[in-house]
Amino acid sequence: MSKQTYRVCFCFKRRFKLAVAEAPGEIRALFDSYSENGIMTVDQLHRFLLEVQGDNKATQEDAEAIMDSVKHLSIFHRKGLNLEAFFRYLLGDDNPPLSPSPKIYQDMTAPLSHYFIYTGHNSYLTGNQLSSDCSDVPIIEALKRGVRVIELDMWPNPTKDGVDILHGRTLTTPVELIKCLRSIREYAFVASEYPVVITLEDHLTPELQAKVAEMVTQTFGDILFCPESEHLVEFPSPESLKRRIIISTKPPKEYLESKSITKDDNGSNKANNSTEEGAWGKEVLDMKDRLESFDKNDMEDSEHQDERYLDDKLQQNAAPEYKRLITIHAGKAKGAIKEWLRVDPNKVRRVSLSEQRLEKTVITNGTDIVRFTQENILRVYPKGTRFDSSNYNPLIGWTHGAQMVAFNMQGYGRSLWLMQGMFKGNGGCGYVKKPDILMKVGPHHEVFDPKRNLPVKKTLKVKIYMGEGWYLDFLFPTRLLC
């Protein structure tokens, strides 16, 4: 207990006892191991930083700085830290839960498909999906936070001689493509040296595609990665692509095919759900409804903003210089599930699904998704009815190996906090290696099934001290990561 003196009515003094948080038993035992006669010296604190805190780069000067930070406290002892000062240090700002200088600790030489990638959705929007301004500012903010995938929706400007970025067929105000590209060039590697992927939603004529190719090439210069062949058999690694910009989009012929009209089971015409970004997808109420409606060629998550004014012949004459920029070819989820999840041994690709379509697909084809994402890339994006730029549960995508779980970074809420926490890992570089269990293939070609009830291999016990004698205990049964 400590005491504090107060002057009452300017006439007399009163002393009050103040309750001080007592160090728990575990902390006392730890202090006793690194102290002598109730005092922890600079040398002993330095050893504590190295052996307990795991800070291999901690120096004697760091330990002295900690001592200096508590000197103003009345509990400080001139020879070092007593138990109370040590406990105050552990709960203070000088002992943050995450290292102020995080380091990359995972192998970065595997193909891109082996990593979860920090991915943005409609990265240019400043607010809601219907009427907010489009700007390069949210792109800059995302890159500063370590986001590695930036999405740009390209549309012809009002005079049809330039390219704007906007959320098509909404009231969002446009921003010029060139402004976004220049900001990406300037801020791409502020937070991380690992590659930035630009996913382009293309609603352009071949003439404008040629302009885009020229702008991209001139803006990024040598840092733009262009593949040597049209199709990659395996994606390059993040390490080999350090400080490089890569482009991901559908080849122009894919846009042509995505407009095809197919017959549903009842014989009526129905637009093929091949394109990305479910702009106006209907709300699905529960898993039972999703399962029952799955076989009905239910394509509500298609992007109804597809560019429909384009002449098919113009698409067939797409600019070759534009096609040469594409590193990650984006395909479309057409036909039977097994077909679009088929692994092609001759080329890798990217497929995109809305959060709704993913939830339906994992019910019946969860292991097919896991197998597909071992070599190919799956991108998941918010359903179109999230007008307020809210987000969804990213764990469904991650547990099935989806690398690009795209989020509205200008949004808010627990889902976004979970996303931000996930990518604090591995030094905050924007790439987190998938657990080995998602990459393993058994002797009979079996892969991990996220629906299986696996035995608990290890239970992690985490105790969080809150100060004033309070603490919280958490138990984490670990199945997937062990």
Rosetta blueprint (number, residue, H / E / L):
1 M L
2 S E
3 K E
4 Q E
5 T E
6 Y E
7 R E
8 V E
9 C L
10 F L
11 C L
12 F E
13 K E
14 R E
15 R E
16 F E
17 K E
18 L E
19 A L
20 V L
21 A L
22 E L
23 A L
24 P L
25 G H
26 E H
27 I H
28 R H
29 A H
30 L H
31 F H
32 D H
33 S H
34 Y L
35 S L
36 E E
37 N L
38 G L
39 I E
40 M E
41 T L
42 V H
43 D H
44 Q H
45 L H
46 H H
47 R H
48 F H
49 L H
50 L H
51 E H
52 V L
53 Q L
54 G L
55 D L
56 N L
57 K L
58 A L
59 T L
60 Q H
61 E H
62 D H
63 A H
64 E H
65 A H
66 I H
67 M H
68 D H
69 S H
70 V L
71 K L
72 H L
73 L L
74 S L
75 I L
76 F L
77 H E
78 R L
79 K L
80 G E
81 L E
82 N L
83 L H
84 E H
85 A H
86 F H
87 F H
88 R H
89 Y H
90 L H
91 L H
92 G L
93 D L
94 D L
95 N L
96 P L
97 P L
98 L L
99 S L
100 P L
101 S L
102 P L
103 K L
104 I L
105 Y L
106 Q L
107 D L
108 M L
109 T L
110 A L
111 P L
112 L H
113 S H
114 H H
115 Y E
116 F E
117 I E
118 Y E
119 T E
120 G E
121 H L
122 N L
123 S L
124 Y L
125 L E
126 T L
127 G L
128 N L
129 Q L
130 L L
131 S L
132 S L
133 D E
134 C E
135 S L
136 D L
137 V H
138 P H
139 I H
140 I H
141 E H
142 A H
143 L H
144 K H
145 R L
146 G L
147 V L
148 R L
149 V E
150 I E
151 E E
152 L E
153 D E
154 M E
155 W E
156 P E
157 N L
158 P L
159 T L
160 K L
161 D L
162 G L
163 V E
164 D E
165 I E
166 L L
167 H L
168 G L
169 R L
170 T L
171 L L
172 T L
173 T E
174 P L
175 V E
176 E E
177 L H
178 I H
179 K H
180 C H
181 L H
182 R H
183 S H
184 I H
185 R H
186 E H
187 Y H
188 A L
189 F L
190 V L
191 A L
192 S L
193 E L
194 Y L
195 P L
196 V E
197 V E
198 I E
199 T E
200 L E
201 E E
202 D E
203 H L
204 L L
205 T L
206 P H
207 E H
208 L H
209 Q H
210 A H
211 K H
212 V H
213 A H
214 E H
215 M H
216 V H
217 T H
218 Q H
219 T H
220 F H
221 G H
222 D H
223 I H
224 L E
225 F L
226 C L
227 P L
228 E L
229 S L
230 E L
231 H L
232 L L
233 V L
234 E L
235 F L
236 P L
237 S L
238 P L
239 E L
240 S L
241 L L
242 K L
243 R L
244 R L
245 I E
246 I E
247 I E
248 S E
249 T E
250 K L
251 P L
252 P H
253 K H
254 E H
255 Y H
256 L H
257 E H
258 S L
259 K L
260 S L
261 I E
262 T E
263 K E
264 D L
265 D L
266 N L
267 G L
268 S L
269 N E
270 K E
271 A E
272 N L
273 N L
274 S L
275 T L
276 E L
277 E L
278 G L
279 A L
280 W L
281 G L
282 K L
283 E L
284 V L
285 L L
286 D L
287 M H
288 K H
289 D H
290 R H
291 L H
292 E H
293 S H
294 F H
295 D H
296 K H
297 N L
298 D L
299 M L
300 E L
301 D L
302 S L
303 E L
304 H L
305 Q L
306 D L
307 E L
308 R L
309 Y L
310 L L
311 D L
312 D H
313 K H
314 L H
315 Q H
316 Q H
317 N L
318 A L
319 A L
320 P H
321 E H
322 Y H
323 K H
324 R L
325 L L
326 I E
327 T E
328 I E
329 H E
330 A E
331 G E
332 K L
333 A L
334 K L
335 G L
336 A L
337 I H
338 K H
339 E H
340 W H
341 L L
342 R L
343 V L
344 D L
345 P L
346 N L
347 K L
348 V L
349 R L
350 R E
351 V E
352 S E
353 L E
354 S E
355 E H
356 Q H
357 R H
358 L H
359 E H
360 K H
361 T H
362 V H
363 I H
364 T H
365 N H
366 G H
367 T H
368 D H
369 I H
370 V H
371 R H
372 F H
373 T L
374 Q L
375 E L
376 N L
377 I E
378 L E
379 R E
380 V E
381 Y E
382 P L
383 K L
384 G L
385 T L
386 R L
387 F L
388 D L
389 S L
390 S L
391 N L
392 Y L
393 N L
394 P L
395 L H
396 I H
397 G H
398 W H
399 T H
400 H L
401 G L
402 A L
403 Q L
404 M E
405 V E
406 A E
407 F E
408 N L
409 M L
410 Q L
411 G L
412 Y L
413 G L
414 R H
415 S H
416 L H
417 W H
418 L H
419 M H
420 Q H
421 G H
422 M H
423 F L
424 K L
425 G L
426 N H
427 G H
428 G H
429 C L
430 G L
431 Y E
432 V E
433 K E
434 K L
435 P L
436 D H
437 I H
438 L H
439 M L
440 K L
441 V L
442 G L
443 P L
444 H L
445 H L
446 E L
447 V L
448 F L
449 D L
450 P L
451 K L
452 R L
453 N L
454 L L
455 P L
456 V L
457 K L
458 K E
459 T E
460 L E
461 K E
462 V E
463 K E
464 I E
465 Y E
466 M E
467 G E
468 E L
469 G L
470 W E
471 Y E
472 L E
473 D E
474 F E
475 L E
476 F E
477 P E
478 T E
479 R L
480 L L
481 L L
482 C L
